[in-house]
């Protein structure tokens, strides 16, 4: 039920699953495996997969930390978007990429839950996208030494509140990797 006109298609957005971003992430291997399953489901259903990579001083383009983890291999025809901010839409080509694909519905996965995932979810939602968070396909590092809750609580809280996000003319939802079915829409 997206508010975007003539945008009936769905895409999977894989955010910042880069060596340097997820090296110390909570349940890294399980989350990366779920993202791989999600990507394969998308490819098997002819749903576009869009890859987003953080590019900055910490993760300069071409560095090992900048590269997508080796367990995930973007397809040659799959769009890639570089970003410098938490919200994957902010000062990037993501909106143009999704518009060209006719996408109005997003499934979001990646890292880090409490930064780029949250920012991208909200960025997509306020721009009119139906936005689904894949609950077992995002992660974050342990930031408790700076006062943050433990990673499992950050992830659980994000999953909880995203399932109750509302706005006129669009939907927010949560699903597990297993529950993702690209044949089913979230239109009301």
Secondary structure, 3 states (H helix, E strand, C coil): CCCCCCCCEEEEEEECCEHHHHCCCCCHHHHHHHHHHHHHHHHHCCCEEEEEEECCCCCCCCCCCCCECCCCCCCCCCCEEEECCCCCCCCCCHHHHHHHCCEEEEEEEEECHHHHHHHHHHHHHHCCCEEEEEEEEEECCCCHHHCCCCHHHHHHHHHHHHCCCEECCEEEEEECCCCCCCCCCCCC
